[in-house]
Amino acid sequence: MLTVDDILEHTGEFNFFQKQTFFLLALLSAAFTPIYVGIVFLGFIPDHRCRSPGVAELSQRCGWSLAEELNYTVPGPGPAGQAFPRQCRRYEVDWNQSTLGCVDPLAGLAANSSHLPLGPCRYGWVYDTPGSSIVTETRDTPRPSQFDLVCANSWLLDLFQSAVKVGFFIGSVGIGYIADRFGRKLCLLLTILINAVSGVLMAISPTYTWMLVFRLIQGLVSKAGWMIGYILITEFVGLSYRRTVGIFYQVAFTFGLLVLAGVAYALPHWRWLQFTVTLPNFCFLFYYWCVPESPRWLISQNKNAKAMSIIKHIAKKNGKSLPASLQSLRPDEEVGEKLKPSFLDLVRTPQIRKHTLILMYNWFTSAVLYQGLVMHMGLAGSNLYLDFFYSALVEFPAALLILLTIDRLGRRHPWAASNVVAGAACLASVFIPEDPHWLRITVLCLGRMGITMAYEMVCLVNAELYPTFIRNLGVLVCSSMCDIGGIITPFLVYRLTDIWHELPLVVFAVVGLIAGGLVLLLPETKGKTLPETIEEAETMRRPRKNKEKIIYLQVKKLDILPN
């Protein structure tokens, strides 16, 4: 019996059509970057201090330098070098009074400036930055629903970061079901449209509340759209190219990181940056005419006439002639009603249930270690844009290692090894002293590379373990654990660091090593066709017979079938 992979051998596994479609969907992958990590630039927190009316006039009258102005008018750092007092408190002094001198003006008010009363920042803040972010934007009537997201309102920035993660989680589950129920293409176009409109509305939002709402909406659709694009390209290409396009689809996201750093440097004002990175999404609506529906999904829904039309289109685009025996297709008599996706299908049968639980844990692990290592390492230097650019470069060697090993060793062992390397690097760094500093940073970068490999591998294998009619649902439901990991990672890093500075690394090590062991319990998917039914997914560990297939393509010309 013939499968879609068999037909692609005639129409072209990775010819002009697949290359064109991959390029278009890779642009979609790169455009997802500002939503996933754009908070680095949209919400950066510069050095700041309370605004005190009269200080500017006094400084100008006395001819102070900026250093002298700060020394005379701003409270010093708190205990153990904490900057909080000087950022969130100010001297309760009327700086407009004429009795203040130019040399140590507070000396006449108190024997020691540390004894002067301190109060909250009633008149806003002064930010030491040439650009702007959602943190630094100031309104004439400051309220918690407005901006100035520092000090008492700093939790609103955390809420802004969490909103998109919550949207990722909800959207992954809901839209994953819709994509498997009503088609990949329809959901892709809807997510693109909603993402573009909400992104523009966020850029022009007058208040924090509206900005938060549109950020949540972006989260609901953007990650789901990215995953649908991933599923589409893996279903369009032949078996031998599936892993390559899956990896390079994620490499396109890394290129998006580099581009984002350059755009953010050129546009240091957050509203213009948000508007600029959102506009390309409107261009993706032209995919209605450029990207067809997945023939695999159409066949799983018994829409063989439409699938045949797309297959002929692919053959024509690739300059291939479709054999006469493949010109007309019909479903097998064993096929009854079209298969409808259900959440229960992810846990109903023993093998798929095991796959689901292991994949969910590995998505969670990848998110915790990837984000946790970045947060724990910090960025060397003080240039935000260069630091971001250099950190993105680490992900390219990870993709290269996958390409060099995945065909020779399969999926499982490189994936398990990457998790083990990440966990071992975290554990080893606990025992490496701060001096030499370069050795500790090198080991942590090795861990970052390992978990980046694991991140890319889980996305690749996740799509290969589920049958077509629940593939989108399976990937998005499992990947939703990535969002749970992203939500709790800051608490793991900062709260555990208060107990012991290296404790987060110990937790990361344990989590990563367990993930590496669980990966070995999954079946190897190297060289196997994508499963079409529950039965095929259940029997992936042993060779499948043609009679076990429920959904397949049967040609009218029986002479091409095996005797």
C-alpha positions as CSV (number, residue, x, y, z in Angstrom):
1,M,0.0,0.0,0.0
2,L,1.3,3.5,-0.8
3,T,1.9,6.3,1.6
4,V,2.4,10.0,1.0
5,D,6.1,9.4,1.4
6,D,5.9,6.9,-1.5
7,I,4.1,9.4,-3.7
8,L,6.6,12.1,-2.8
9,E,9.3,9.9,-4.3
10,H,7.6,10.5,-7.7
11,T,6.6,14.2,-7.2
12,G,9.9,15.2,-5.5
13,E,10.9,15.0,-1.8
14,F,12.6,18.4,-1.7
15,N,12.4,20.1,-5.0
16,F,11.3,23.6,-6.1
17,F,7.9,23.5,-4.3
18,Q,9.3,22.3,-1.0
19,K,12.2,24.8,-1.1
20,Q,9.8,27.6,-1.8
21,T,7.5,26.6,0.9
22,F,10.3,26.1,3.4
23,F,11.7,29.6,2.7
24,L,8.2,31.2,3.3
25,L,7.6,29.3,6.5
26,A,11.2,30.0,7.7
27,L,10.4,33.7,7.5
28,L,7.4,33.0,9.8
29,S,9.8,31.2,12.2
30,A,12.2,34.2,12.2
31,A,9.3,36.6,12.8
32,F,8.3,34.7,16.0
33,T,11.5,35.8,17.7
34,P,10.4,39.3,18.8
35,I,7.4,37.8,20.6
36,Y,9.4,35.1,22.3
37,V,12.4,37.1,23.5
38,G,11.5,40.7,22.6
39,I,11.0,41.6,26.3
40,V,14.8,41.9,26.5
41,F,14.5,45.2,24.5
42,L,10.8,46.1,25.1
43,G,11.2,45.9,28.8
44,F,14.8,46.7,29.6
45,I,15.4,48.4,32.9
46,P,18.0,51.2,32.8
47,D,19.6,52.9,35.8
48,H,17.0,55.2,37.3
49,R,16.5,57.5,40.3
50,C,13.7,59.6,41.8
51,R,12.8,62.9,40.1
52,S,13.1,65.7,42.6
53,P,11.7,69.1,41.5
54,G,14.3,71.9,41.8
55,V,17.4,69.6,41.5
56,A,17.9,70.5,37.9
57,E,17.8,74.2,38.6
58,L,20.1,73.9,41.5
59,S,22.6,71.8,39.6
60,Q,22.6,74.4,36.7
61,R,23.1,77.3,39.2
62,C,26.0,75.6,40.9
63,G,27.5,74.2,37.7
64,W,27.6,70.6,39.0
65,S,28.7,67.7,36.9
66,L,26.3,64.7,36.7
67,A,28.5,62.8,39.2
68,E,28.4,65.8,41.7
69,E,24.6,66.1,41.3
70,L,24.1,62.4,42.1
71,N,26.5,62.6,45.0
72,Y,24.7,65.6,46.6
73,T,21.1,64.9,45.9
74,V,20.5,61.1,45.6
75,P,20.6,58.7,48.5
76,G,23.5,56.3,48.5
77,P,23.2,52.5,48.0
78,G,21.7,50.4,50.7
79,P,23.2,47.6,52.8
80,A,25.6,45.2,50.9
81,G,25.6,47.5,47.9
82,Q,21.9,47.3,47.2
83,A,20.8,50.0,44.8
84,F,17.1,50.0,45.9
85,P,17.1,53.1,48.2
86,R,18.7,55.3,45.5
87,Q,16.3,54.0,42.8
88,C,13.1,54.1,44.8
89,R,13.6,56.7,47.6
90,R,14.4,60.4,47.7
91,Y,15.4,62.9,50.3
92,E,12.4,64.8,51.7
93,V,14.0,68.1,50.8
94,D,12.6,71.2,49.1
95,W,15.4,71.8,46.6
96,N,14.0,75.1,45.5
97,Q,14.8,76.8,48.8
98,S,17.5,79.5,48.4
99,T,19.4,78.6,51.6
100,L,20.9,75.5,50.0
101,G,24.6,76.0,49.1
102,C,26.5,74.5,46.2
103,V,29.0,72.6,48.3
104,D,27.4,69.8,50.2
105,P,24.0,71.5,50.3
106,L,22.5,69.0,52.8
107,A,25.1,69.7,55.4
108,G,23.1,72.5,56.9
109,L,20.0,70.4,57.2
110,A,21.5,67.5,59.1
111,A,24.8,66.5,60.6
112,N,24.8,63.4,58.4
113,S,22.8,63.1,55.2
114,S,22.0,59.5,56.2
115,H,19.8,61.0,58.9
116,L,17.6,62.9,56.5
117,P,14.1,61.6,56.1
118,L,13.5,59.5,52.9
119,G,10.3,59.3,51.0
120,P,8.8,57.6,47.9
121,C,9.2,58.9,44.4
122,R,6.2,61.2,44.2
123,Y,7.2,63.0,41.0
124,G,8.3,60.0,38.9
125,W,11.8,58.9,37.9
126,V,14.8,60.0,35.8
127,Y,16.1,57.2,33.5
128,D,19.7,57.1,32.3
129,T,19.0,55.9,28.7
130,P,18.8,57.6,25.3
131,G,15.9,55.3,24.2
132,S,12.7,54.1,25.9
133,S,11.0,50.9,27.0
134,I,7.7,50.1,28.5
135,V,9.5,50.5,31.9
136,T,10.6,54.1,31.3
137,E,7.5,55.5,29.6
138,T,6.1,58.2,31.9
139,R,2.6,59.6,32.1
140,D,1.5,63.0,33.6
141,T,-0.8,61.2,36.0
142,P,1.0,58.1,37.2
143,R,-1.2,55.2,38.2
144,P,-0.6,51.5,38.5
145,S,-2.3,51.0,35.2
146,Q,0.1,53.4,33.5
147,F,3.9,53.0,33.0
148,D,7.0,53.7,35.1
149,L,7.3,50.0,35.9
150,V,9.9,50.3,38.6
151,C,10.0,50.1,42.4
152,A,6.5,49.4,43.7
153,N,5.2,48.8,40.2
154,S,8.0,46.5,39.1
155,W,5.8,43.5,39.5
156,L,3.8,44.8,36.5
157,L,6.8,44.0,34.3
158,D,6.8,40.5,35.6
159,L,3.1,40.2,34.8
160,F,3.8,41.5,31.3
161,Q,6.4,38.7,30.8
162,S,4.1,36.1,32.2
163,A,1.1,37.1,30.1
164,V,2.7,36.0,26.8
165,K,3.7,32.7,28.5
166,V,0.1,32.1,29.7
167,G,-1.1,32.9,26.2
168,F,1.4,30.3,24.8
169,F,0.1,27.7,27.1
170,I,-3.6,28.3,26.4
171,G,-3.2,28.8,22.7
172,S,-1.0,25.6,22.2
173,V,-3.8,23.4,23.5
174,G,-6.8,25.2,22.0
175,I,-5.4,26.0,18.6
176,G,-3.7,22.7,18.3
177,Y,-7.1,21.0,18.4
178,I,-8.5,23.4,15.9
179,A,-5.6,22.8,13.5
180,D,-6.1,19.0,13.6
181,R,-9.9,19.4,13.3
182,F,-10.2,22.1,10.6
183,G,-6.9,22.1,8.9
184,R,-3.4,23.5,9.1
185,K,-3.7,26.3,6.6
186,L,-6.9,27.9,8.0
187,C,-5.4,28.0,11.5
188,L,-2.1,29.4,10.2
189,L,-3.7,32.3,8.4
190,L,-6.0,33.1,11.4
191,T,-3.0,33.1,13.8
192,I,-1.0,35.4,11.5
193,L,-3.9,37.9,11.2
194,I,-4.6,38.0,14.9
195,N,-1.0,38.3,15.8
196,A,-0.4,41.1,13.3
197,V,-3.4,43.2,14.5
198,S,-2.8,42.7,18.2
199,G,0.9,43.6,17.7
200,V,0.1,46.9,16.1
201,L,-2.6,47.7,18.8
202,M,0.0,46.9,21.5
203,A,2.4,49.4,19.9
204,I,-0.2,52.2,20.1
205,S,-1.7,51.2,23.5
206,P,-2.3,54.3,25.7
207,T,-2.2,52.4,29.0
208,Y,-0.4,49.4,30.5
209,T,-3.7,47.6,30.8
210,W,-4.5,47.6,27.1
211,M,-0.9,46.8,26.3
212,L,-1.1,43.7,28.6
213,V,-4.4,42.6,26.9
214,F,-2.9,42.7,23.4
215,R,0.3,41.0,24.6
216,L,-1.8,38.1,26.0
217,I,-3.6,37.9,22.6
218,Q,-0.3,37.7,20.8
219,G,0.7,34.9,23.1
220,L,-2.5,33.0,22.4
221,V,-1.8,32.8,18.6
222,S,1.9,33.3,17.9
223,K,3.5,30.2,19.3
224,A,0.6,28.1,17.9
225,G,1.2,29.6,14.5
226,W,5.0,28.9,14.7
227,M,4.3,25.2,15.5
228,I,1.7,24.9,12.7
229,G,4.3,26.2,10.3
230,Y,6.7,23.5,11.6
231,I,4.2,20.8,11.2
232,L,3.3,21.9,7.7
233,I,6.9,21.9,6.4
234,T,7.6,18.5,7.9
235,E,4.5,17.1,6.2
236,F,5.4,18.5,2.8
237,V,8.8,17.0,2.4
238,G,10.0,13.5,1.9
239,L,11.3,11.1,4.6
240,S,15.0,11.8,3.9
241,Y,14.6,15.6,4.2
242,R,12.2,15.8,7.2
243,R,14.8,16.1,9.9
244,T,16.8,18.7,7.9
245,V,14.0,21.1,7.3
246,G,12.9,20.7,10.9
247,I,16.3,21.7,12.2
248,F,16.7,24.6,9.8
249,Y,13.2,25.8,10.6
250,Q,14.5,26.4,14.1
251,V,17.8,27.8,12.8
252,A,15.6,30.5,11.2
253,F,14.5,31.4,14.7
254,T,18.1,31.9,15.6
255,F,18.6,34.2,12.6
256,G,15.6,36.1,13.9
257,L,17.5,36.7,17.1
258,L,20.4,38.3,15.2
259,V,18.1,40.4,13.2
260,L,16.2,41.5,16.3
261,A,19.4,42.7,17.9
262,G,20.2,44.9,14.9
263,V,16.6,46.3,14.6
264,A,16.5,47.0,18.3
265,Y,19.8,48.9,18.1
266,A,18.6,51.0,15.2
267,L,15.2,51.7,16.9
268,P,15.8,52.1,20.7
269,H,12.3,53.3,21.3
270,W,9.9,50.5,22.2
271,R,6.8,51.7,20.3
272,W,8.7,52.0,17.0
273,L,10.4,48.7,17.6
274,Q,7.2,46.9,18.3
275,F,5.5,48.5,15.3
276,T,8.5,47.5,13.0
277,V,8.7,43.9,14.1
278,T,5.0,43.4,13.7
279,L,4.5,44.8,10.2
280,P,6.1,41.7,8.4
281,N,3.2,39.6,9.8
282,F,0.7,41.3,7.4
283,C,2.9,40.1,4.5
284,F,2.4,36.5,5.6
285,L,-1.3,36.8,4.8
286,F,-0.3,36.3,1.2
287,Y,0.5,32.7,2.1
288,Y,-3.2,32.1,1.3
289,W,-2.1,31.9,-2.3
290,C,1.4,30.4,-1.7
291,V,1.1,27.6,0.9
292,P,-1.5,24.9,0.3
293,E,-3.1,22.6,2.8
294,S,-1.2,19.5,4.0
295,P,-2.2,16.5,1.8
296,R,-1.4,14.2,4.7
297,W,-4.1,16.0,6.8
298,L,-6.6,15.9,3.9
299,I,-6.1,12.2,3.5
300,S,-6.6,11.6,7.2
301,Q,-9.9,13.4,6.9
302,N,-11.0,11.4,3.8
303,K,-10.6,14.4,1.5
304,N,-8.7,12.5,-1.1
305,A,-9.9,14.6,-4.1
306,K,-8.4,17.8,-2.6
307,A,-5.3,15.8,-1.6
308,M,-4.9,14.6,-5.2
309,S,-5.2,18.2,-6.5
310,I,-2.4,19.4,-4.2
311,I,-0.2,16.4,-5.1
312,K,-0.6,17.3,-8.8
313,H,0.2,20.9,-7.9
314,I,3.4,19.8,-6.1
315,A,4.4,17.6,-9.1
316,K,3.8,20.4,-11.5
317,K,5.8,22.9,-9.4
318,N,8.7,20.4,-9.2
319,G,8.7,19.8,-12.9
320,K,7.8,16.1,-12.4
321,S,5.3,14.0,-14.3
322,L,2.9,12.1,-12.1
323,P,2.5,8.5,-13.2
324,A,-0.8,7.6,-14.7
325,S,-1.3,5.0,-11.9
326,L,-1.4,7.8,-9.4
327,Q,-3.8,10.1,-11.2
328,S,-6.9,8.9,-9.2
329,L,-7.0,8.0,-5.6
330,R,-9.6,6.6,-3.3
331,P,-9.7,5.5,0.3
332,D,-9.5,1.8,1.3
333,E,-12.7,0.1,2.2
334,E,-11.5,-0.3,5.8
335,V,-11.6,3.4,6.3
336,G,-14.9,4.5,7.9
337,E,-15.6,8.0,9.2
338,K,-12.9,10.6,9.0
339,L,-10.8,10.7,12.2
340,K,-11.4,13.5,14.6
341,P,-8.7,14.5,17.0
342,S,-9.4,14.1,20.7
343,F,-7.3,14.9,23.8
344,L,-8.0,11.4,25.0
345,D,-6.1,10.0,22.0
346,L,-2.9,11.4,23.6
347,V,-3.3,9.1,26.7
348,R,-5.7,6.4,25.6
349,T,-3.2,3.8,24.4
350,P,-0.1,2.6,26.4
351,Q,2.7,3.6,24.0
352,I,1.3,7.0,23.0
353,R,0.6,7.7,26.7
354,K,4.2,6.9,27.5
355,H,5.4,9.1,24.6
356,T,3.1,12.0,25.7
357,L,4.4,11.9,29.3
358,I,8.1,11.7,28.3
359,L,7.7,14.4,25.7
360,M,6.0,16.7,28.2
361,Y,8.7,16.3,30.7
362,N,11.4,17.0,28.1
363,W,9.7,20.1,26.9
364,F,9.5,21.3,30.5
365,T,13.2,20.4,31.0
366,S,14.3,22.2,27.9
367,A,12.6,25.4,28.9
368,V,13.8,25.4,32.5
369,L,17.5,24.7,31.6
370,Y,17.6,27.0,28.5
371,Q,16.1,30.0,30.2
372,G,17.7,29.2,33.6
373,L,21.2,29.0,32.3
374,V,20.8,32.3,30.5
375,M,19.5,34.0,33.7
376,H,22.1,32.4,35.9
377,M,25.1,33.1,33.7
378,G,24.1,36.7,33.0
379,L,25.5,38.5,30.0
380,A,29.1,39.6,30.0
381,G,29.8,43.2,29.5
382,S,27.4,46.2,29.5
383,N,26.3,46.5,25.9
384,L,22.8,45.0,25.8
385,Y,22.7,44.6,22.0
386,L,26.1,43.0,21.6
387,D,25.5,40.7,24.6
388,F,22.2,39.5,23.0
389,F,23.9,39.1,19.6
390,Y,26.8,37.0,21.0
391,S,24.5,34.8,23.1
392,A,22.4,34.0,20.0
393,L,25.6,32.7,18.2
394,V,25.8,29.8,20.6
395,E,22.8,28.2,19.0
396,F,24.4,27.7,15.6
397,P,27.0,25.0,16.7
398,A,24.1,23.2,18.3
399,A,22.3,22.9,15.0
400,L,25.4,21.9,13.2
401,L,26.1,19.0,15.7
402,I,22.5,17.8,15.2
403,L,23.0,17.7,11.4
404,L,26.2,15.8,11.8
405,T,24.9,13.2,14.2
406,I,21.2,12.7,13.6
407,D,21.6,10.6,10.4
408,R,24.5,8.5,11.7
409,L,23.3,7.9,15.2
410,G,19.6,8.4,15.0
411,R,17.4,10.7,17.2
412,R,17.5,9.1,20.6
413,H,21.2,8.9,21.5
414,P,22.1,12.5,20.4
415,W,19.0,13.8,22.2
416,A,19.8,11.9,25.3
417,A,23.4,12.9,25.2
418,S,22.5,16.6,24.8
419,N,20.4,16.5,28.0
420,V,23.1,14.6,29.9
421,V,25.8,17.1,28.7
422,A,23.6,20.0,29.8
423,G,23.0,18.4,33.2
424,A,26.6,17.4,33.7
425,A,27.8,20.9,32.8
426,C,25.5,22.4,35.4
427,L,26.7,20.0,38.0
428,A,30.4,20.5,37.1
429,S,30.1,24.3,37.3
430,V,29.0,24.0,40.9
431,F,32.5,22.7,41.9
432,I,34.5,25.1,39.6
433,P,35.8,28.1,41.5
434,E,35.2,31.6,40.3
435,D,38.9,31.9,39.4
436,P,39.6,31.1,36.6
437,H,36.4,32.8,35.5
438,W,36.8,31.8,31.8
439,L,36.6,28.0,32.7
440,R,33.4,28.4,34.5
441,I,31.8,30.4,31.7
442,T,33.0,27.9,29.1
443,V,31.4,25.0,31.0
444,L,28.1,26.9,31.3
445,C,28.2,27.7,27.6
446,L,28.7,24.0,26.9
447,G,25.6,23.4,29.0
448,R,23.8,26.1,27.0
449,M,24.8,24.4,23.7
450,G,23.6,21.0,25.0
451,I,20.2,22.2,26.1
452,T,19.8,24.1,22.8
453,M,20.3,20.8,21.0
454,A,17.8,19.1,23.3
455,Y,15.3,21.9,22.6
456,E,15.6,21.4,18.8
457,M,15.5,17.6,19.1
458,V,12.3,17.5,21.2
459,C,10.5,19.6,18.6
460,L,11.7,17.3,15.8
461,V,10.9,14.0,17.4
462,N,7.6,15.2,18.9
463,A,6.2,15.6,15.4
464,E,7.4,12.1,14.3
465,L,5.8,10.1,17.2
466,Y,2.1,11.1,16.6
467,P,-0.2,10.0,13.8
468,T,-1.3,12.6,11.3
469,F,-4.8,13.3,12.7
470,I,-3.5,14.3,16.2
471,R,0.0,15.4,15.2
472,N,-0.6,19.1,15.6
473,L,-2.6,18.5,18.8
474,G,0.2,16.3,20.2
475,V,3.0,18.7,19.5
476,L,1.2,21.7,20.9
477,V,-0.1,20.0,24.0
478,C,3.3,18.6,24.9
479,S,5.0,21.8,24.1
480,S,2.7,23.7,26.4
481,M,4.8,22.3,29.3
482,C,7.6,24.5,27.9
483,D,5.5,27.5,28.8
484,I,4.9,26.2,32.4
485,G,8.7,25.8,32.7
486,G,9.1,29.4,31.4
487,I,6.8,30.7,34.1
488,I,8.4,29.0,37.0
489,T,12.1,29.4,36.0
490,P,12.6,32.9,37.5
491,F,11.3,31.6,40.8
492,L,13.7,28.7,40.6
493,V,16.7,30.9,39.9
494,Y,16.1,33.8,42.2
495,R,14.5,32.1,45.2
496,L,16.9,29.2,45.3
497,T,19.9,31.6,44.9
498,D,18.8,33.3,48.1
499,I,19.4,29.9,49.9
500,W,22.6,29.0,48.1
501,H,24.0,30.6,45.0
502,E,24.7,27.3,43.3
503,L,21.5,25.5,44.2
504,P,19.7,26.3,40.9
505,L,22.5,24.6,39.0
506,V,22.1,21.5,41.2
507,V,18.4,21.4,40.4
508,F,19.1,22.0,36.7
509,A,21.6,19.1,36.7
510,V,19.1,16.7,38.3
511,V,16.3,17.7,35.9
512,G,18.6,17.4,32.8
513,L,20.0,14.0,33.7
514,I,16.6,12.5,34.3
515,A,15.4,13.9,31.0
516,G,18.4,12.2,29.2
517,G,17.4,8.8,30.8
518,L,13.8,9.1,29.8
519,V,14.6,9.8,26.2
520,L,16.1,6.3,25.9
521,L,12.6,4.9,26.5
522,L,11.2,6.4,23.3
523,P,11.3,4.5,20.0
524,E,13.9,5.5,17.3
525,T,12.2,7.4,14.5
526,K,15.2,7.5,12.1
527,G,14.2,6.2,8.7
528,K,10.6,5.6,9.6
529,T,7.6,7.1,7.8
530,L,5.3,9.4,9.7
531,P,2.6,7.3,11.4
532,E,-0.9,7.8,10.0
533,T,-3.0,6.0,12.6
534,I,-3.0,5.1,16.3
535,E,-2.1,1.5,15.5
536,E,1.0,2.6,13.5
537,A,2.1,4.9,16.3
538,E,1.7,2.1,18.8
539,T,3.8,-0.3,16.8
540,M,6.8,2.0,16.1
541,R,9.2,-0.2,18.0
542,R,8.7,-3.2,15.7
543,P,8.4,-3.5,11.9
544,R,4.9,-2.8,10.7
545,K,3.1,-4.8,8.1
546,N,1.0,-3.3,5.3
547,K,-2.1,-5.0,6.6
548,E,-1.8,-3.1,9.9
549,K,-2.5,0.2,8.2
550,I,-5.9,1.7,8.3
551,I,-5.4,4.9,6.4
552,Y,-3.5,4.7,3.2
553,L,-3.7,5.6,-0.5
554,Q,-4.9,2.9,-2.8
555,V,-4.4,3.3,-6.6
556,K,-6.7,2.0,-9.2
557,K,-3.9,0.5,-11.2
558,L,-3.2,-2.7,-9.3
559,D,-0.2,-3.6,-11.4
560,I,2.1,-1.2,-9.4
561,L,1.2,-2.9,-6.1
562,P,3.2,-5.8,-4.7
563,N,1.9,-9.3,-5.6
